[in-house]
Structure formats: C-alpha cells, structure tokens
Amino acid sequence: MTQSPATPLPTPTERRRLRVARSLTQTQVAERIGVTRETVRSWETGRTAPRGRKREAYARLLAELGRTETETAPASTGAAALTEAAGPARSGAPAPAKGREEAETDTRTKADVRGRTAARSTGSARGAVAAVREETREAAGSGDGAGAGPDPRPGRGRPRSATEAFDALYAHSAPHLVRQTYLLTGRRTLARESVERAFQLAWQRWPEVAVDPDPESWVRAAAYEYAMSPWHRLRPAHRQPDAPPADADDRRLMDVLQSLPPAYRRTLLLYDGVGLDLPETAAETEASTPAAANRILHAREAVAEQLPDLAVPEQLHRRLTELAGAEKLDAPGSTLVRGAGEKRVRFWTRTAIAVTALIVGMTVLTLRVAPTHYDPTPAPGAPISGVPPLTGPGHLTDRDLALREALRQRMSGGPERLAPLAE
C-alpha cells in the first residue's frame, strides 16, 4: 500500500543539508521560490510539503544545489572544518595564542581525523548502500514490478521490483541500524522497535524513499526520531533499565553515552559513530553547522573527561564500533516488517472509515429525529392555550366599584369604636 507523489523531492533532512552546504539561509531560498521563510522552514522540518508550481520550483532548486555540491569539493575536512565551524559560535573574540603543547595536540588531532576521514570514505556504511540506492531508483519507476518491461538503457536488464529493492535495503541497513539505535537509547527492545517502525514507514512511503539520494539516511532519521521520543518514558517497560553490557569497559562507555544530553548523544553518534560529514550531521539533527560542531566538541570533552583513553577521535570511533558490534541484536525478517506495516495501515484505514461512518450515521439520525419546525415565541401578555390566566390585582369593574361604595355606606351607621376601661 503505497502513495504516489507528484514530483520527487529529497527528504526534509536532505533539503536542509543541501541548503546548509551551499551557505544559503531560509530567507534566500524563500525569495528564490516566492514563498515566506516560515514556509521553507516547514518544508525542511517535514510538517508540510510543497504542491503545484511551488513544488516544481523547489525541486529544481534542490537539484541545482545538488549538482553544484558534486562539482565543488569542500575546502577543509576533519577537525579543521569542525573547529572552523564551531569557532564563531563558541566565542565572539579571536582565540588567544596557543602554547606549544596545545599546538602539538591540535596537530595530532587533525592527523587522526584525516586518517579517520580517509577510512570513512572507504568503509562507510553509506558508501556500501550505493548499489541499493541504484536499485531503489530503478524500482521507483516500475511500481510493484508487475508487468514491467525491460529497461531501455543499454546494459540494463529488467528493473527490480519495489519489494526486492526494499528487501535489499533492509538486509543491508537493518542490522547495523539496530545496533546504532541501541547506542542511542541503551535499550535493546526499543532499538528493534524503532528500526521496525522506521522501515514500515519507509515501505508506506516507498516512492519517496526510492528516489531519495540516501535511503539509508531517510530510514536512520526516522528510527532515531522514534527512539528519542519523550513519550516512551510513560511506558511501563521503560521504568526498568536494560541489562548492562557484559564487559566492564563497554559498561563504562555506555554509561557515559547515556549521561550525555540526547541532542549531543545523537550528534556524536552520527559524526564519530556512523561517520557522517559535518553538514550531513547538522542537517540530520536539524541544527545549524556551528551548533552541530559545538555539540560534537562538547560531547567529546565529556567523554574524554570520564574516559581519557578515548580523547583521540579515532579511538572513540573504534570503541563505538566495537560496542555496537558486541551486542547480538538481530532484526526480524523484511517480510514480517512489510506485513506488519501493511496490517497497521489497513487497521487505521478501517478505523478511520468506521469512525467516519459512525459520524455520518449519527448526523443522519440527528437530522431524522430533529423537529422540522418551531413555534414562534408569543408576544408579552398574549394568552397561551392551556395555561390559566395570570391572577393578581387589576382594574376594578363597575360592579366592583358599586359593591365597594355600598359597603362603605352600610358600615358608617354602625357601633362606635370600643375603648378599654380600667377597673
């Protein structure tokens, strides 16, 4: 059960990332499209979606930003870019001269980050999803794959169906997404549930996910949002903490991660755990680039304060990977996820139909039993049928006046007034 969009658009997170990568403000984007800044903000947060000509203009602008981004390479990477991005937000004044020890530390940190960046470009999970991304794009144009002909492009066979492309994405992404979500929440059951809900939502909106430049990022953002929802605190199962990891070092690292604020924890996990770049991390966390850089630096300082061995970013990246791989968290089969998602959609669809039918029935019943006409309000003093007349003092008739006069004359010849006498 899928929905077909008009013009394909990137995810809200990707829209924000493209704008931030080109150093554009929401006001500038709004002026180019012809809308207000609040409208662009709601598009980037996912609260609303553009329609009609505005959607086409927004899609062309995002495509232009994407092409420009691929043509131009960033000038600085790693710790240097992180420091440059965080510098203006951390202090408005120029930084004082560093000592020899600080300079050596910065140099060593930059070298470590360069090494991690190179390893990230070859071993990143996002790089491995390129094949799945191509399959999803091919499947987007074939619908469910029923009756699809061969691909007219040379060297291409019949495109894979949407089901096969979804299963390929799930098989590649679900296992490590569950482990990443476990590091984010510290709860195994919640991690599995979050990834399942995210893939169910992805299957429901598969035409949108299939044409997304990074479908794994789309699912990861949905899983993280669900996992970090504050409403989970009201669940009875959330009151009891999960069993800690078996290894003592893993327990200490997990305790440090859980002690961080949720926004810092998520940003650190995306940058040092998953291996995203700074603009992508800022876009996925819906924060500005300086704010994301500050969160990463403060989170690293908090981790290094309690675990000095992880002061080097490369060591922190390695330990996060080991901690995630130490947990044997298996995701259910993709068939079960798709079936559960479709069952939930059918349930809520039938519930909405039932509620709508109930409202229509109650409305018809009310119109049936309601009176068709109303009696006008009687004027003041007008007699009302079946109601006795109003009693009380009124004007005397001629007969009443004659009777009163007769009584007064008859009483005038009566006895004198009696007065008491003393004995």
N, C-alpha and C positions, 0 to 999 in steps of 0.2 A: 504494500500500500504506500505509494509514493506520491509526491506532489511535483508538478512540472512548473518551474519558474519561467518567466518571460525572457529576461536577459541574464545570463550567468554573471554573478558577482563574486568576488572573493569574500572570505569570512570577515566579520567585523574586526577581528584581531588583525587579519592581513591588511585590511583597509587602513587601519591606524598605523600599522608598521610601515606601509608604503609612504604615507604622508610624513611620518617622523623621519624616515630615511632620507627624504628629499628636503627636510628642514622647512616644511610648509606648516602654517597654522591653520586651524579650522576656519578662521575668518577668510583666509586667502582661498581655500578650497570652496567655501560658500560663495564667494564673489565670482569665481570662475564658472560655477554651475548655475548661479542665480537663485540661491536659497539663503536662509538665515544660518547663523553659526549654530544655533540650537538644533536645527535640522541635521546638520552634518554630525554633530555630537551624538544625536540619537541613532544615526546610521552606523556610527563606529561602535556604539555600545550594543547594538543589536535590538534596541527597543522598537524601532520602526525600520521599514525597508522602502527604498525609493521606488516610484512607479512611473510608467509612461516615459515621457521625454527626459525627465529628471534622471531616471534610472539609466537610460542610454547615455546621457552626458556624463554621469558619474562613472559608468563602466569604461567609457573612452578615456576619461581622465586617469583612472586607476591603471588601465592598460599602458598609457603613456608613461606613468610613473614607474611601472614595472620594467618597461623597455629601457628607460633611462637608467634604472638601477643596475641592470645587467651590463650596460655599456660602460658605466663608470665604476671603478673599484674604489673601496674606502681607502683614505689616506693613512689611517692608523688603525691598528688592531691590538687586541690583548689588553694588558694592564695599562699601556699608554693611553688608549682610547677611553678606558674606564676612568682613569684619573682625570683626563681632559674633560670628560662629560660630567663628572662629579664635582670638579673644581669650582665652577661658578655657583653651584648650589650649596656647597659646604661652607664657603666663606666669600664675602664680597671683596675683601682686600687681597692683594698679592701675597703669595706664600713666602715665608721667610726662607733665607738661605739654609740649605740642609748641610748637616755635618757629613763627615767622611763615612761614618757607619751607615747613616740613612741613605746616602748615595749608593753605597755598595749593596744595601738591602734592596733598593729600588731596581738596580741593575739586575740583581739575581732574580727578583720577582718578574721583571719583564722577560728575561730569558726563559724562565719557567713557563710563563704564559704563552710565549711564542711557541715553545715546544708543545704545549697543550693544544694550542690553536691548530698547529700542523696535524697533530694526531686526531683532532676533532674533525678536520676536513676529510680525513680518510676513513675514520672509524665511526663517524657519527651515525646515529640511527636514521636521521633524516636523509643522509646520502643513500642508505640502503633502500629507502622507500621509493626511490626514483622509478624503479620498474613497476611497482604497484601504482604509482601516480599515473604512469602512461596507460596502464590497463584500465584504470578508472575513467580516464578521459575517453578512451575508446568505447567503454561500455556506456558512457553517458549518452552517446548518440544512438545507441542500439536499444534503449529502453530495457526491457527484461530479456532481450536476446531472442525472443520468439520470432521466427520468420525473418531474421536479419540476413542480408546478403553479404557477399564478400566485400572487403574494404577496397575501394577503388585505388588507393595509393599503392604504388609498386612495392613489392616485397612484403606486403601485409596480407595476412590471412583474414579469416572471418573474425570480427572483434569478439572478445569475451563478453559473456552476459554480465548483467549487473550483480547477480548472485555470486558468480565466480570471482569477480573483481572485489566484492565486499569480503568474501571468504579469504581471499589473498591478503587484503589489508588487515583483516582481523588476525589471521595466523601470524603475520609479521609483527604487528604492533601490540596486540593484547598482552602477551606475556610480560614484556618489559614495562608496559604502561601500568600493569597491576603492581609491580614492584616499586615503580616511581611513586605511585599514589600511596603505597604503604609508607614510604619515607615521608610523605607529606602529612599523613594523618596518624601514623603509628597504630593503625587498626587494620587487621587483615580482612575481616568481613566487609568493612566499609570500602576498602580498596577494590575488592572484587565487585561489589555492588555498583560503585561509581563507574568503573570501566564498562560494566554491562549496560548501565543506563546510557552512557555516552555512545556506545555503539548502536544501541536501539534507536537513539535519536538520530544518529548518522544514517541508519538504514531508512528511517522515516523521511529524511531529507536527502536521500542519496543523490538526486540530480544536482543538488547544490554542492555536496561533498565531492562528487565525482570530478567536477571541473575545477575544484579548488587546487591552487598550486601546491599545497602541502596538506593532504587529507589527514595525515597523522597528527599534525598540529591542531587541526579542527577538532579531532576526537580528544586529544590531550586537554585542550582548553575546556571542553565540555565536562570531561571527567574531573578535572581539578575544581571547576566551579561547583559541581555537585558534591565533591568530597569536602570542600571547605564551607559548605552551607551551615550557618549557625543553628538551623532548625534541628540538626542531628543531636544537639545537646538535650532535647526534650525526649528523645527515645530512651526507653528503659535499658536497652542493651548498651547505651553509651555511658551509663553510670559506672560500669565495671571496666577497668582498663584491661587491655590485652596482655597476654603473657609476654614478657620482655625477650629479646634475643638471647640465645644460649651463651654466646661469647661475651666476656666482660667488656672488651673494647667496643664491641657493637652496641652493648647496652649504654655505655657512656656516650657514644656518638648519637644514639637515638634520643637519649635524654636531652642532650644539648640542642638537637634539632627541634624537638618538641617545645623547648623553652623559648625559642625564637618567636616573635610575632608572626602570625600567619602570612602577612604580605612579604616579610623578609625571608621566611622559610621557602615560600614558593619561588621568589626571585632567585634565591641562592640555588635551589634545586634545578631550575631551568638553565641557569648560566653555568654553574660548576658541575651539576649532575648530568643533565641532558646534553649540554654543550651548545646551547643556542648563542647567537651573537647578541650584542647589547641592544641594537634596535629591535630585533625579534623578541627578546626578553621583555623590553619595555612595552611593545605592542601587545604581547600575550597577557601581560599583567595589567594592561590598561593604565599605564603610568608614563610620564614623560621620561626621556632618556636620562637626564640628570637625576631624577628621583630613583630610577632603577639602578643607576650606578651607585648612588648613596646607599641604597638598601643592600647591594652586594658587599660594599666595603664594610658597612656596619655589621652585617651578618658574619663576614669573615673575621672581623675583630672579636665578635662574641664567641665564635668557635675557637679561635686561637687563644683566647683568654683562659678557657677551660681545658682545651686540648692543644698544648703548644706544638705537638708533633704535626698538627695539620695547619700550621701557619702558612706553609707553601701551598699555593692553589693547586699545583699538580698532585700533591699528596691528598688534598681534600677531595679532588676529583676521583682519585683511585679508591679512597676509602668509601666514598658514596657508592661507587660502582660495586665494590665488594659487599657492602652492607645490603644493597638491593639484591645482589645475586645470591646472598646467603639464605634468603627466605624462599622456601619452596611454595610459591603461590601460583597455582595453575588457574587459568581462566576456563570457563565452560566452552563447549563447542560453539562454533559460529551458528550452526543450525538452531541450537537452543536459544541463542540470543535473538536471532531473527524471528523465531517463532514466538518468543515471549514479547518482543516488541510489537509484532503484528497483533497478538492477542490483546495487549494493553490498548492498542489503538482501536480495535474492534469493541472492546469493553466500554471505553469512554465515548466512542461514537454512538453505540447503542444507548448508553446512559443519557447522552445529550438528546438523542431522538426521543427517548422515553419522557424526559423532563419537558421537552418541547410539546409532546403530545398531551402530557398532563396539563400544562398551562393552557393549551388550546381547548382542551375539554372543559376545564374549569371556567374559562371565558365563555364558551358556548352555553354552559349550564347557567351561568350568571345572567346572560342575556335572555335565556329562556324563562327563568322564574322572576325576573325583574318586572315591576309594573310598567305597563305601556303608557299610562297617563297619570297625571297628578291633579287633584282638586285644587282650585285656586284658593288662596288664603282669604277668609271672609273679612269684610270691612269691619272696623271697630263699631260696636253697638248693634250689628246686624243679628237677627235671630238665627239660631242654629237648630236644625231639625234634631229632635230627640234630647235636647238639653233644656232643663227648666229655666224660666226667665230669672234674671238677676233680681233678688229681693233686697230691700233697703229703703231708707227714707226717700220720698219723692214729692212731687207736687200734689196738693190736696185738690180733690174734685169739688164740685159744687155741693154735692151731697155731704161730703166730709166737712165742709165749712158750715153748712146748716146744722149738722149734728153738734159740732163744737159750740156754736152760738147758743143752741138750746140748752146744752149742759151748763154753760156759764150762767144763763138766766135762772135756771132752776136752783142752782146752789146759792144764789145771792140771798134768798129768804130763809136760809137755814139757821141752826142754832149759833149762838155767839161762840167765840173762841173760849175754850176752857182754860182756866189758870189754876195752878196748885195753891192750896191754902195750908198755912201752918197750924198744927194742932197744939 
